[in-house]
Amino acid sequence: MAERARTAGSAARYGFTDTRADGQLRAAGWWDAAGPAAGAIDVLSALSRAADPDLALLGLDRLREADEDGWTELDTALRQNRTFRGRLVAVLGTSTALADFLVAHPGEWRCLVDNRCTVPETFTERLLERLRRDDGTYETGLPAEQALRAAYRGLLLGIAAADLGHLVEPGLEQPPFREIASQLTVLAEAALTAGLAVAEQEVGAPAEGALAVIAMGKTGGRELNYVSDVDVIFVGTGELAVATRLASTMMRVVGKACFEVDAALRPEGKSGALVRTLEGHTAYYQKWAKTWEFQALLKARPVAGDAELGRQYAEMVAPMVWSAADRDNFVNEVQQMRRRVEDHVASEHAERELKLGRGGLRDVEFAVQLLQLVHGRIDAELRSPSTLDALEALGVGGYVGRADAAEMSSSYEFLRTVEHRLQLRRLRRTHLFPETTDTAELRVLARACGIVPSRGRTQGEALLSEFRRHAKGIRRLHEKVFYRPLLQSVANVPTEALRLTTKQAASRLAALGYAAPEGALQHIKALTAGVSRRAAIQQALLPVLLDFLADTPDPDGGLLSYRKVSEALEGTPWYLRVLRDEGTVVERLAFLLGTSHLVPDLLVRAPEVLQLLGDPARMTGRSPADVATSLRAAVRRQPGPSAAVAAARSLRRHEMLRVACADLLGLLDVPSVCDALSSVWVAVLQGALSAAYRKRQAELGRTPATVAVIGMGRLGGAELGYGSDADVMFVCAPAEGVSDADAVRFASSVAEAVRKMLGTPSADPALVVDADLRPEGRSGPLVRTLDSYRAYYQRWGEAWEAQALLRARFVAGDDELGERFIEMIDPIRYPGGGLDPADAREIRRIKARVETERMPRGADPTRNTKLGRGGLADVEWTVQLLQLQHAHEVPALRTTSTLDALTALADAGLAPVESVASLREAWLLATRVRNAGMLVRGKAVDEVPSSGRDLAAVARAFGYSVDDDPGEFLDTYRRVTRQAHAVVEELFYDN
């Protein structure tokens, strides 16, 4: 290869880098000692715009040498005919293979002079004309192959010239990608027809009445490449031996002259018969065909041979194609096939593979075909073999977002255009994008694709950026559309049910488990009424949703909730878009609505959480501390107490719904749920206290006292559930020069304001601030000073009050005062020398009385999560008794957390490890069941349901499937708590 370098003089500005360029320009008569020759500027400018100017000039030089007698005519045409100039220079600067063809057939360039260098309607006749002998018969053997090859390349030259000319001569018409793909397909069909004519001549039998050629793949879809195998299936009739000879001869002739003819998509693949009868195909497809074969048949189209036989074949396969989605595991099989295709891509080529790689052409094609097969059962508008036409129909029909469909179409056309340009270079099959380090190849390819430099980037860099952008976009859309579980459910619904006619739908709904199918139909009608895009999307979603809801404990309640949510969010622009485009969201939403009464009530007032359902990382990603910080900041920004509490309620609602969804979906464990709920409650208290405190300060113009809130019970232990009240105590410290009475009066007004603001009824779960654990209970003052608390506990404190203080922790208000309160109570709850035996007996007596007096009449003690055998009270009283007895000598026991205390008991050897494990399991189970009961029923409950849908719903929240017996879950609960109760009997009463 000649060394490339800049030529001397001003010729370099035309983009030539080959050292031979100067001599070639002079030989052509376009350059002399003074520079560009007269009348040659337009030719030189055109050459400078070629994808590869040196290659284009070399091609013209070769043409001059190959046909010196015709050079004057060619030179004149280049100088005077702008359209011809653009076409020829563009082809020569892009394709070495077509340049070779022109050199070997010097006169072929004249076909590019005509205004219309491609006339697809004449392709077949032009090929046959080149094959026809003087006697009207056709050439055979090698002469036929050579003639067909030359004729085919000549027509391919015309298509390429029309495709590329505008790149060299701006202003020439730029044919759409679809038009080029269509012309290439027509040419391929013409080649098959011509090859069949040769085969008829060689075999001595006509194809009419014997053989039909069915196009598959890109040929069937009218979207062929410049260089591609042409997939076909052969259908025969009568004597199959004759049909088989015709088919095999046609494959040989066309394969050697034009392109490989691939019949591997036939029944049984390459091991099956090349030609089968129509009846043989029918029997195979009915009994043995795999899912991928029906996907391939979506593009089946007769193109050559016996037209009537081809039509019969198409009519036979169409019903099978459009019912293929009813097959078991249809979507899974299609998805698995796509993954297998991906797995066969060599790892070193994965990022460069235009066709099979991630974000490649197959991603688009598989996604579109899957959607067609699933939804095309009832929507004939989707039954196009063309990828781009089908994608457009999917967008119009609402099966894919219009913006997504447009983006995917644009990216698909971009990648196909790049593929065309790569293949044109040497007319070889290739799908590999150039290496990022091959700057020269990238530059040529970019120019061939019409990419211009931008934002300081070279053409090659701009092309690479565009390629990566489109590939990334395709992969995102592919995963969004192709893998969404929504399609699996649609595919599992029998085709008749998708129409949801009244009688059939009612029967179907009853079979699915809907107790009131008539009511369900009313909901469906309300959701799908009208001709709006919203109604169309609902029509596509509902069959999926109905199947998902059928797998929930309460399908009827779930559908009613879905209707309420949809109507409440009717004006939310992204609501239906998320459901349509994010299949995981649909599946999870259906489960939540059919399982929980609390979730839909919260969802209509916190719809933004819906967007988190598709991304578990976002649903569980924020820590309780981050959430609390955000809540406090939002509350501080409010202008007054009412606005502050409203903001706190709103953020609490959002957080409670987020946690509830993650909890039901199994994304959060019990401690995480309790921690999150407790943290947000604390933040609400902090915000409300701060707002009330600021208001009273403003009213009085001074600050008589500081106030601190001490969390008690489950709030203190950070073990709150969805329906838990906030047990607290209020403590104050007078400012300098302020009497205790005035300080208490100020602090009490603040505390009352907090309780009143948070206790105002609303549609959300109540925010009850309970101060009944304070000294003297309800009859005692709401707020005391630190000294008052100290005096009370020293003089009047009882064992149960010391026990209650085990959960006490500072949660809101003045930090210093909170710390002083905790320091003051530590000697009381962790008594030196341990718990007095008399106090231990008193605690045991109180527990027995509480169980007797507070257990609801008629309640089953084996199902009560709070006071029942092995329930929360059993475990917590046992842990707290041991804390009172041993925390003075075991620092790890000085914790408000039940689980942390259990760990400390085992580590210190104060209880057998297996006993502690039993208590831990029971506490976690009872806590989770209690939370699940609140989620299922929408109100606080302490009993495990004994039967029915509530029990089934609680069991589903624990991961039991719809087919499992929920009674097994109840048996498990009773077994675990029974074992824990035996441990309690040993540690609490006998210790």
ZIRAJO-V840538 format. One record per run of one state. SS is the DSSP state (helix for helix, strand for strand, loop for the rest). FROM is the first residue (numbers start at 1). TO is the last residue. If there is no record, write none. Layout:
BEGIN
ss;from;to
SS;FROM;TO
SS;FROM;TO
END
This chain:
BEGIN
ss;from;to
loop;1;3
strand;4;4
loop;5;8
helix;9;14
loop;15;17
strand;18;18
loop;19;20
helix;21;28
loop;29;30
strand;31;32
loop;33;34
strand;35;36
loop;37;40
helix;41;48
loop;49;52
helix;53;66
loop;67;67
helix;68;80
loop;81;81
helix;82;92
loop;93;95
helix;96;104
loop;105;105
helix;106;112
loop;113;119
helix;120;131
strand;132;132
loop;133;137
strand;138;138
loop;139;140
helix;141;168
loop;169;176
helix;177;203
loop;204;210
strand;211;215
loop;216;216
helix;217;220
loop;221;229
strand;230;236
loop;237;239
helix;240;257
loop;258;260
strand;261;262
loop;263;268
helix;269;271
loop;272;274
strand;275;277
helix;278;287
loop;288;290
helix;291;297
loop;298;300
strand;301;305
loop;306;306
helix;307;321
loop;322;323
helix;324;326
loop;327;329
helix;330;343
loop;344;346
helix;347;349
loop;350;352
strand;353;353
loop;354;360
helix;361;375
loop;376;379
helix;380;382
loop;383;386
helix;387;396
loop;397;401
helix;402;426
loop;427;431
strand;432;432
loop;433;438
helix;439;448
loop;449;453
strand;454;454
loop;455;456
strand;457;457
loop;458;458
helix;459;482
loop;483;484
helix;485;492
loop;493;494
helix;495;499
loop;500;501
helix;502;512
loop;513;516
helix;517;528
loop;529;532
helix;533;550
loop;551;554
helix;555;568
loop;569;574
helix;575;581
loop;582;582
helix;583;593
loop;594;597
helix;598;603
loop;604;606
helix;607;612
loop;613;615
helix;616;620
loop;621;623
helix;624;636
loop;637;640
helix;641;664
loop;665;669
helix;670;700
loop;701;704
strand;705;711
loop;712;712
helix;713;716
loop;717;725
strand;726;734
loop;735;739
helix;740;759
loop;760;768
strand;769;770
loop;771;776
helix;777;779
loop;780;782
strand;783;785
helix;786;795
loop;796;798
helix;799;807
loop;808;808
strand;809;813
loop;814;814
helix;815;829
loop;830;836
helix;837;854
loop;855;863
strand;864;864
loop;865;871
helix;872;886
loop;887;890
helix;891;893
loop;894;897
helix;898;907
loop;908;912
helix;913;937
loop;938;942
strand;943;943
loop;944;947
helix;948;957
loop;958;965
helix;966;989
loop;990;991
END
